[in-house]
Amino acid sequence: MKELAPKCDPNGVYSVKRVCMELGVCHKTFMRYRAKGLIQPLNPENSRRPVFSGRSIIECWNKLTKI
């Protein structure tokens, strides 16, 4: 995980690949975060192409830094 806060737009919409890049983690680590409920998709009904808000990326990073 990156030590600096993500510089993404809080109102933006991001793919899984971009979320991994912003957080500085691999896909498997990201999936563990999602399974633990640290980050939620904007479209939970679409399991094939979930998208995430920039705000949820920042909140996830904040939660992870406090662990």
C-alpha positions in Angstrom: 0.0 0.0 0.0 1.2 3.5 -0.8 2.2 5.7 2.2 0.8 8.9 0.6 -2.9 9.5 0.3 -4.4 8.7 -3.1 -4.7 11.7 -5.4 -8.0 10.7 -7.1 -11.1 12.9 -7.7 -13.6 12.2 -4.9 -16.4 12.5 -7.4 -14.7 10.3 -10.0 -15.5 6.7 -11.0 -12.7 4.2 -11.1 -12.2 0.6 -12.4 -10.7 -2.2 -10.3 -7.4 -1.8 -12.1 -7.3 2.0 -11.4 -8.3 1.4 -7.7 -5.4 -1.0 -7.3 -3.1 1.6 -8.8 -4.3 4.4 -6.6 -4.0 2.2 -3.4 -0.7 0.6 -4.5 -1.8 -3.0 -4.1 -2.2 -6.0 -6.3 -5.6 -7.4 -7.4 -5.6 -10.2 -4.8 -5.0 -7.8 -2.0 -7.7 -5.5 -3.3 -10.2 -8.4 -3.4 -9.3 -9.2 0.3 -10.1 -5.5 1.2 -13.4 -5.8 -0.6 -14.3 -9.1 1.1 -13.6 -7.5 4.5 -15.9 -4.6 3.6 -13.2 -1.9 3.5 -14.4 -0.7 0.1 -17.8 -1.0 -1.6 -18.6 -0.7 -5.4 -21.0 1.9 -6.7 -22.8 -0.9 -8.7 -23.0 -4.0 -6.4 -25.5 -5.7 -8.8 -22.8 -5.8 -11.6 -20.2 -8.3 -10.3 -18.4 -8.5 -13.7 -17.5 -4.8 -13.9 -17.6 -3.1 -10.5 -16.8 0.5 -10.4 -15.7 2.5 -7.3 -16.0 6.1 -6.4 -12.9 8.2 -5.6 -14.4 9.0 -2.2 -14.6 5.2 -1.4 -10.9 4.8 -2.4 -9.9 7.7 -0.1 -12.0 6.3 2.8 -10.5 2.8 2.3 -7.0 4.2 2.4 -7.9 6.1 5.6 -9.2 2.9 7.2 -6.1 1.0 6.2 -3.8 3.6 7.7 -5.5 3.3 11.1 -5.2 -0.5 11.3 
